[in-house]
Structure formats: structure tokens, C-alpha cells
Amino acid sequence: MDKLEEQSEPTGCPVEMSDGNPCGRPLHPAPHGVDKPSVCLMHSRDPDKDAGAFRTEIDAILAGNSSFHRSVERFDFRGFAFPKYDFSVKVFNKWVDFRGSVFAQEAEFRFTRFSQGADFCEATFTKGADFRTANFIKWAGFRRARFIMGGDFRKVTFSEEGDLSRSVFGPGNGGPTETQESESAVADFRGATFLKPELVRFLQVNRNGGNGLRARFVNCLIKGVRFEDVHWHRESGRMVLQDELDRLANAGDAASYEQVAAAYRRFVINFDETKQYELAEDCMIGAMETKRRDPSHFLFSKWLRPYYERCSWLRRLGEQVSVTNLYRLASNYGSSYVLAFWVLLLLLIVFALLLTLAGVTCTLVPEGLIHSIEVATFQRQARYEVGNGLGWSLEHAERLLVAAQAALLLLALRRRFRR
């Protein structure tokens, strides 16, 4: 029996490669419990494995000199556990397969050109993934990929299909490599280009993640890109782009207020076209909130803008004392018919009190409320009459304000139920 068991012990790495056959490389003597079952140097997750020997084998695969690399149609890195390797500026002229690979350090693919397909499905990027200005000429797959510390896709180009379905940016459902720092992981698509946006999918992104998707999309044209069942990061009850949070925190590379507002407006169009109206409303509010906080839209900004930018208290005052903020207070930018109704009711009650005190013929608040409703509904034969010029001025003010608030209520109702 002992001899039979010894003969059944694997002599090569059992991990299945892209051709469906086991890897076959010599087994790596990893510490007990690191790899189950025993695997080769390339697949071992041993943090102390020989990084030099690992790089030598990668270079041999790329040069076509590896005695263990069988595929002639693709670069097969399936399931490899990368300690550290820089793929920046490289050109992959064949299909490249990173499916299920684990990058223990930051994955570096800056200015990398993928001339054929690139498969990163189910890959894990432990310390971040840098794909800045990478160029995907053919299919780019990131299905179920995990970007624990975020992913940088700034100025990346997707010429054909890009699939990020069920990927996760940030911590997932546990794991020894996930730290508190990863909770702020960001997917950065600033300036990314989708040449065939109808083939790009963000389906169920972060649905299995611990947090909502924090993403930057400034200067990224997303018209036609599919965003379905994405678990977005939310604050104050609405979807929030990381671009807006960067702008509020005055981060060094934060986009301008107008750039952030433009990013939100592009999402409004996208969500409207796909009938995701709740998200469209969130993005409309995001665009208006960005405008409200922009000093260039404050009162007398032509003369006071330098002071707004230097004085925090004056800036806060400028955010509150503006037509945009009144729009927010009156109906949450035309998105809340409930708020618009309560503000309308409050106006009627306030003017009832003011008209009573101003000297209309009624002396009781209920009578003042009746007269306030008469004024608001433009009744020609009113039951009560004002007794002085102040009351006459209040009546005209009420007609103007109540009419405006009623219009906001109708707008909010239309936006809610026309869909």
C-alpha cells in the first residue's frame, strides 16, 4: 500500500492551465499550510518564494523560451501568484491569460498594449492595479476580478468589448489580505475611452463587496456603456461619485466643479436612456449640489470670489444664500414632491399668520388661513379684505411665492410619475 501511495503522489503542479491540462512544473517546497494542494513556484502563494526565479520564468514565457509553456497562441499566466512584476510598456501580440491570477503587490500595466484578448477574469489585485493609458485592442475581461485596493484605469482605451461584470473594488466578503485601508478603494476611469461603448458592461459591480463602488468618471464619455445592478457608493441617501468627494475634500488632483457636474450630467443621460430613473435623479441632484458649492455661482462672485475661496465662513454663507440653495430647500432640485408639498403648506400657514397680524378684517388665525388660501387661489370675491398697504404687499408676495412653489410641486410630480 505504501508503494502504491508513493506512486500516486503528484510529481508536477496540478493546476489546470488554459489548454485544460495540468501545469506540470516541479512542486515548490512551500511552508506547511501555504498551498493546498502542493503547487509549483509560479502558482505558490508563498510570500518568501524566489522572486528572481519567478521573474526569469515570466521573461522566458514572453520570449518563447520556457520549456514548461505549452501554448503557442497565447501567453498563459493562468492562476499565477505574482510577487512583483512590472508589465508596463510591454506589447502583448498574442492573447494573454491572467484568469484567476493573484497579484500580491501592485499590478503594473502602464502604457501596456494588449493587441489580442486580455483575460483578467477572477484575478485578485491585492495592492492595487495600475492600468493607466493601457490600450486594449480586443476583448478585455475583468469578470469577478477583485481590486482590493482599487484600480487605476485613467486614460485607458477599450477598443472593443470590456467586461467588468461582478467585479469588486474594495474589500469583499472577508479574507486575510483585506485591511481597513481598502475600504476607500476607488475605481478610477478618468479620461478612459470606450470606442464601442455598447460592448462595455458594468454588471453587478460590487454586488458582492462590503462597500458601494467608489468611482471617478470625470472626462470619461460613458454614453452607451451599460451600468446595471451596480452597488454604488451612497451618501446622504444618494449615489455619489468619488469625483465629487475629491472636490469637497479639495484633493490635489481633484477635478473642477464644472467637470464633476458634467460627469454627473452624462450619467443622467445614460440612466434615463436605460430607464434607471432613481439613479438619474441621484445624479441630477449631484450635478446641482456641485453647482451649489461652486464659488463661481455665488452671489456677487465676480467681485467676491477671491474672498469666498479664502474665507471658510464666507464660503459657507455663499453656499446657503443663493438661488440654487433655495431650489434645493423648496423641492430638493425638483426631485421631491413630498418636500415641495410641505413647503407649499408652510407658506400658506406663514402668510395666514402674517396677514392676520397685518390687519386683515379677520382676527383669528383660522380666518387668516382662509384668506391666505383665497389669495393663493386668486379669488376675485374674497371673504376678507386687507386694511393697509402692508397687507396688500403681503398678498402680492404670497401670490408670487405660492405660485412658484406650486409650479415646483407640479414639476416634481411630473418628473416622478411621467416615468
Secondary structure, 3 states (H helix, E strand, C coil): CHHHHHHHCCCCCCCECCCCCECCCCECCCCCCCCCCCCECCCCCCCCCCHHHHHHHHHHHHHCCCCCCCCCCEEECCCCEECCCECCCCEECCEEECCCCEECCCEECCCCEECCCEECCCCEECCCEECCCCEECCCEECCCCEECCCEECCCCEECCCEECCCCEECCCCCCCCCCHHHHHCCEECCCCEECCHHHEEEECCCCCCCCCECEECCCCCCCCCEEECCCECEECCEECCHHHHHHHCCCCCCCCHHHHHHHHHHHHHHHHHCCCHHHHHHHHHHHHHHHHCCHHHCCCHHHHHHHHHHCHHHHHHHHHCCHHHHHHHHHCCCCCHHHHHHHHHHHHHHHHHHHHHHCCCCCCHHHHHHHHHHHHCCCCCCCCCCCCHHHHHHHHHHHHHHHHHHHHHHHHHHHHHCC
